[in-house]
């Protein structure tokens, strides 16, 4: 089984460090990669896919140099290779219209407003990763302890019965 | 030239003729010549001929030898209004003098000589009337008497000898009074001559002495006296000329009044526009003042927690250092803390490359990840720290170092974030000028940067190009000038919607001036709009107003002008440039910012 990557796209180093720190509870089971620009995020995704890995979740800032976070999320959603990735916008500044568009065009799964709390971030990441593994991963057992255990166990038992 | 005036001389012989001719020699001129007749029959015939031809006979000289006892020739002469000179007459000298006067007058009238005053012409006419009508009666009118009435038929003229007459016309419920010189002393003349009803009412202002001359009397007089008709025409022409002149003068006067009215109307319209402008400016400056207070309040509220965070970060550092001092491997953990506090964060791509390189070097990806995360980038650095440790000891050491590294990172991030907040607060305060606005040395570049910081979130994909050159500071109101930059930048960004290039530039075109240009690559301003872009209320944003921003180009121009500067715009599709030029001296000491 390959390790699922959580990708953080955030241009400000202080904020990036804070998100990384808050993601530490997931560091044992997931690979956490940082990108400070959309281009760099594309590289990380490409390298991950090349190494037969998968990016399960992206946490993306909205105000990025040269690109809006929503635009990038929509771009990822339109590419079959990255479409399954769960996409979360984490920002203090997305305009109403940008957000609506991102939701309508399917790019956005969740929205976290800055400043966030560790608990809030954990909840969102856990939920989104749970959705991802339910949809994309066959062996759910390794994730029962770190993600939404009851849901995963339910799914395991359903799948077990199916077989 | 046809004869205008002929002196007839009746003389029997040549000696007598020559003697008489001597007496009138001085009277003969180009228009007056002497003609000789031999007796009463010839005199009468000649008088009739001359009268029919319109020639005036001012004087008939009769040789006493020729005159019959019943004075036949004398009667014939006086019938046509001529003076008669008889050598034997006791009044011969006076009659000659009268004749001289009449002839001179005629001469001057014929020549169109302006030497004859209106009064003299009128005098002459009165004399002729007196002569023709045998000195008609003088009538005294009390003040207020209406001599003739507007739109009523006129049956004669009034020759005013003494007193004042007022002429007026009733127009839309008001009496329009004419200049007294319009008519002169002969009232009703033009109406009579033109066979029209009176154009105005004539009323005696004072007691009036006048000669009423009926239409019939005038006819009679005109038949009797050729010279009367000449004077009458002269008077009439002069009167009409006067009226014409008066009309021209009035026309000129009306034109001048109309021009003055137009100027006043423009001034009023201007004043109204300026008032409206002032009102808008007051509203805007009120808004800015409110914004300023708001920002000042928020800034104050923010500064306290920011100070606490900054200080707290410093205290944390000190306390952690003290705590670490008692740590068994204090050198190692303190070094880790110090690295985290002082190393600049790496670009994510760079960090990945370092991890990759170190993983290759050490042959251990997980270890490489941890080391790079601790700011250790080389195998040698790793060896220094981990040499001779067992795997379990190594992990414990790394755990500890990571703890201290994260502490250091957190402190560093606290500090840098707090100072970023502090700098934003400072910019906000400086932008909104929470402080009372004073004349200061203003840096155009700083103002532009502060405004850009506020508008940063609007930039999106728009590329920003800064082309600042070193320019001297200028004297002005920094907050007001910031409004100028913010407004122009905001307009430029709005013009480009999503993508394009925003270029801000400064330069000093000469030592006394600074110039700032803001160029966008938007669709440009239509030529018909360009002329009125600085007008009040003109907007292409469908009336959208943003609080504190987009103050309108009118206000922008006002501020620039208050700084004795100029603002220009050049636009074509794909490139619009606003150029603000400000004198280094800027505002005068007497100027006050609108906020004061």
Interface residues (C-beta under 8 A of the other chain):
Chain A: X13 X14 X16 X17 X18 X21 X33 X34 X35 X36 X37 X40 X43 X44 X63 X66 X67 X68 X93
Chain B: X345 X347 X348 X349 X351 X352 X406 X409 X410 X413 X416 X417 X457 X460 X461
